[in-house]
């Protein structure tokens, strides 16, 4: 772990404690996890009393990039009810280090996060995963059209959307939490233990040196795998996704 400039954290803490409506200040991110390097920003989460005080700031302090995220307790509590909020926030709540928590508000959130079981949102997660996959039907057609026309810009634009929609679907379907956005692509690639998904998603996401045409074709392959691997609860737009996957498979085999 890279050490912080000695006076920086106490100075920041004093400034944040003096702000209106502050209930707790928490060290999060790579510094809290003990993974920081010379390029890591310093992440601080502030619990505030009102929505009007919620805002993000990013600035350099003593040569260190400092990111401060201010949210209400209710907003942080979405991690216990909404699958996507859980993906992005549970690990931060579990690993955060309280710097100022006079009333134990963050401690209560952290205890709840550590006790949280994915089963509490699993049904919603499967439904949301299906919605994301089906919602990419238009992008599937953009990729096929772009490949047919030799339009690399169209293919890559659609591939960018598919990368994150299908990646998030895989994470939701498997309950794979995100400790840092830096690991998002690798976690999404490994979420489903399916060799075809792993290979095609890696190409789609740019984890290989593939040209745009290969990325486009790879985008069609993980779409089909996502449709096959996702668990589709009642009410999911499964038929739309299956039809798009069928068209993509036919395009690839032509």
Beta strands, then each sheet from edge to edge (+ up, - down):
strand 1: 22-28
strand 2: 42-48
strand 3: 56-61
strand 4: 64-72
strand 5: 97-100
sheet 1: 3+ 4- 2- 1+ 5-
end
